[in-house]
Amino acid sequence: MVNALIGKKLGMSQLFSPDGEVTPVTVIQAGPCTVTQIKSVDSDGYNAVQLGFGERKPERTQKPLLGHFKKSGKGPFAVVREVRVDDVGEFELGQEVSADIFQVGELVQVAGKSKGKGFAGTIKRWNFSRGPMSHGGMNKRPPGSVGCSASPSRVIKGRKMPGQMGNRSATVKGLMVVDVRPEENIILIRGAVPGGRNGVVFIKKSGKF
């Protein structure tokens, strides 16, 4: 059995318990994903299956990929990811994997691309403190000194500076699955996950609560 799926973030909502407690949840369409390739130790050096998710127009897909997807009898797919497995004998080309691989109470980690917020200064991007706002203050929002003294007389690599904020891969771990609806291929995860609405996410099991 695979321990991960490709999905799509549909948005956020709330769940109410019988005693009135509110739980913020993220609604994710987890699959269905199609097995488009099977890799084994004998042929590739490791056991894994390649999963395809989401529709894509054939005219927008490269011809080599069209031939690759044709072997599974489905596709073409918008997103393709590999998932390691223990036994490749459980899978066959064209097989569908759906949201029922997850269980309520299970812990997962979700990876996606965070929302892009454009160019940002150090206060917004890195939560720097600003300077004094009183009359005569000359250092309100600049980052301050960034380099060294006479030696080594340069800016050290990795210094937190103004720049592009967001729009990069991010992973949130330790999220709990609070509801699974296999007939709709939907899972509800407590808390927020990276990305905006309709963004592609990768959900992977990380253990039991």
C-alpha positions as CSV (number, residue, x, y, z in Angstrom):
1,M,0.0,0.0,0.0
2,V,1.2,3.5,-0.8
3,N,1.6,6.0,2.1
4,A,1.2,9.2,0.1
5,L,-1.2,10.8,-2.4
6,I,-1.3,13.9,-4.6
7,G,-4.2,16.2,-4.0
8,K,-5.7,19.6,-4.4
9,K,-6.4,22.1,-1.7
10,L,-10.1,23.1,-2.0
11,G,-10.2,25.6,0.9
12,M,-10.7,25.9,4.6
13,S,-13.7,25.2,6.8
14,Q,-14.8,24.4,10.4
15,L,-16.0,21.3,12.2
16,F,-18.2,21.5,15.3
17,S,-18.1,18.8,17.9
18,P,-21.2,17.8,19.9
19,D,-20.1,19.9,22.8
20,G,-19.6,23.0,20.6
21,E,-15.8,22.9,20.2
22,V,-14.7,24.4,16.8
23,T,-11.9,22.7,14.8
24,P,-10.4,24.6,11.8
25,V,-9.8,22.2,9.0
26,T,-8.4,22.2,5.4
27,V,-10.5,20.4,2.8
28,I,-8.3,18.5,0.4
29,Q,-9.3,16.4,-2.6
30,A,-6.9,13.5,-2.1
31,G,-6.7,11.6,-5.4
32,P,-7.8,9.6,-7.1
33,C,-4.3,9.0,-8.4
34,T,-3.4,6.5,-11.2
35,V,-0.4,4.3,-11.2
36,T,1.5,5.3,-14.4
37,Q,4.8,3.4,-13.8
38,I,6.1,0.7,-11.5
39,K,9.8,0.7,-10.5
40,S,11.4,-2.3,-9.0
41,V,14.8,-3.1,-7.4
42,D,15.7,-5.3,-10.4
43,S,15.1,-2.7,-13.1
44,D,15.6,0.6,-11.3
45,G,17.4,-0.2,-8.0
46,Y,14.5,0.7,-5.7
47,N,10.8,-0.1,-5.3
48,A,8.4,2.8,-6.1
49,V,5.2,3.6,-8.0
50,Q,4.6,6.7,-10.1
51,L,1.3,8.4,-9.5
52,G,-0.6,10.7,-11.9
53,F,-3.1,13.3,-10.8
54,G,-5.3,15.9,-12.5
55,E,-6.4,16.2,-16.1
56,R,-4.3,17.8,-18.8
57,K,-5.2,18.4,-22.4
58,P,-3.3,16.1,-24.9
59,E,-2.4,19.1,-27.1
60,R,-0.6,20.6,-24.1
61,T,1.4,17.4,-23.3
62,Q,4.7,16.4,-24.9
63,K,4.5,13.4,-27.2
64,P,7.0,11.2,-25.1
65,L,4.7,11.8,-22.1
66,L,1.6,10.9,-24.1
67,G,3.2,7.6,-24.9
68,H,4.2,7.1,-21.3
69,F,0.7,7.7,-20.0
70,K,-0.8,5.5,-22.8
71,K,0.8,2.4,-21.1
72,S,-1.5,2.9,-18.1
73,G,-4.6,3.3,-20.3
74,K,-5.4,6.7,-18.8
75,G,-4.2,10.3,-18.8
76,P,-2.5,12.6,-19.7
77,F,-2.0,13.9,-16.1
78,A,-1.1,17.4,-14.9
79,V,1.0,16.2,-11.9
80,V,3.2,13.2,-11.6
81,R,5.0,12.1,-8.4
82,E,6.9,9.0,-7.2
83,V,6.1,7.2,-4.0
84,R,8.3,4.5,-2.4
85,V,6.6,1.2,-1.6
86,D,7.7,-2.1,0.0
87,D,6.1,-4.5,-2.5
88,V,5.5,-3.6,-6.1
89,G,3.6,-6.8,-6.6
90,E,0.5,-5.2,-5.1
91,F,0.2,-2.7,-8.0
92,E,-0.5,-2.8,-11.7
93,L,-0.5,-0.1,-14.4
94,G,-3.8,1.9,-14.5
95,Q,-4.7,1.1,-10.9
96,E,-6.4,3.9,-9.0
97,V,-5.4,4.9,-5.4
98,S,-8.0,6.9,-3.5
99,A,-8.4,8.7,-0.2
100,D,-9.3,5.6,1.7
101,I,-5.6,4.9,2.4
102,F,-5.9,7.5,5.2
103,Q,-7.7,7.0,8.5
104,V,-9.2,9.3,11.0
105,G,-6.7,10.2,13.8
106,E,-3.7,9.6,11.5
107,L,-0.8,12.1,11.4
108,V,0.3,13.4,8.0
109,Q,2.6,15.9,6.6
110,V,1.5,18.1,3.7
111,A,3.8,19.7,1.2
112,G,2.9,22.4,-1.3
113,K,4.0,25.8,-2.8
114,S,3.3,28.7,-0.4
115,K,1.5,31.8,-1.6
116,G,3.7,34.3,-3.3
117,K,3.6,37.7,-1.7
118,G,6.0,39.6,-3.9
119,F,9.0,41.6,-2.8
120,A,9.0,42.2,1.0
121,G,11.2,43.9,3.5
122,T,12.8,42.3,6.5
123,I,10.0,43.3,8.9
124,K,7.3,41.5,6.9
125,R,9.5,38.7,5.5
126,W,11.5,37.8,8.6
127,N,9.6,39.4,11.5
128,F,12.4,41.9,12.2
129,S,11.7,44.6,14.8
130,R,11.5,48.2,13.6
131,G,13.4,51.2,14.9
132,P,12.0,53.9,17.2
133,M,9.2,55.9,15.6
134,S,9.8,59.0,17.7
135,H,10.9,62.3,16.3
136,G,14.4,62.1,15.1
137,G,14.5,58.3,14.6
138,M,16.6,57.6,11.5
139,N,16.2,53.8,11.4
140,K,12.5,53.0,11.2
141,R,12.2,50.0,8.7
142,P,15.7,49.4,7.2
143,P,17.4,46.1,8.2
144,G,20.3,47.7,9.8
145,S,24.0,46.7,9.5
146,V,24.3,43.6,7.3
147,G,28.1,43.2,6.8
148,C,31.1,42.6,9.0
149,S,33.8,45.0,10.2
150,A,37.2,45.4,8.5
151,S,37.6,41.6,8.5
152,P,36.3,39.7,6.6
153,S,34.6,42.9,5.2
154,R,31.8,41.2,3.4
155,V,28.1,40.1,3.8
156,I,28.0,36.5,5.1
157,K,26.0,34.0,3.0
158,G,22.5,33.3,4.3
159,R,21.9,36.8,5.8
160,K,18.2,37.5,6.2
161,M,17.6,40.3,3.7
162,P,14.6,41.9,1.8
163,G,13.5,39.8,-1.2
164,Q,10.9,37.5,-2.7
165,M,8.5,36.3,0.0
166,G,6.6,33.0,-0.5
167,N,6.2,31.1,-3.7
168,R,8.5,28.3,-2.6
169,S,8.1,24.7,-1.5
170,A,6.9,24.4,2.1
171,T,6.0,21.4,4.3
172,V,3.8,21.3,7.4
173,K,4.2,18.3,9.7
174,G,2.2,16.8,12.4
175,L,-1.3,17.5,11.0
176,M,-4.2,15.2,12.0
177,V,-6.7,13.7,9.7
178,V,-10.1,14.5,11.3
179,D,-12.4,13.1,8.7
180,V,-12.2,10.9,5.5
181,R,-14.9,10.8,2.9
182,P,-13.8,8.1,0.4
183,E,-16.9,8.4,-1.8
184,E,-15.9,12.0,-2.6
185,N,-12.1,11.5,-2.4
186,I,-12.0,14.2,0.3
187,I,-10.1,14.3,3.5
188,L,-10.3,17.0,6.2
189,I,-7.0,17.9,8.0
190,R,-6.8,19.9,11.1
191,G,-5.1,23.3,10.6
192,A,-3.7,25.0,7.6
193,V,-1.5,23.7,4.8
194,P,0.7,25.6,2.3
195,G,-0.7,27.2,-0.8
196,G,-3.8,28.8,-2.0
197,R,-7.1,27.4,-3.1
198,N,-6.8,24.8,-5.9
199,G,-3.1,24.5,-5.2
200,V,-1.5,21.1,-5.7
201,V,-0.4,19.4,-2.4
202,F,1.4,16.2,-1.5
203,I,0.0,14.3,1.5
204,K,2.2,11.7,3.2
205,K,1.5,9.6,6.3
206,S,3.8,10.3,9.3
207,G,2.4,8.0,12.0
208,K,-0.5,7.5,14.5
209,F,-1.6,10.0,17.1
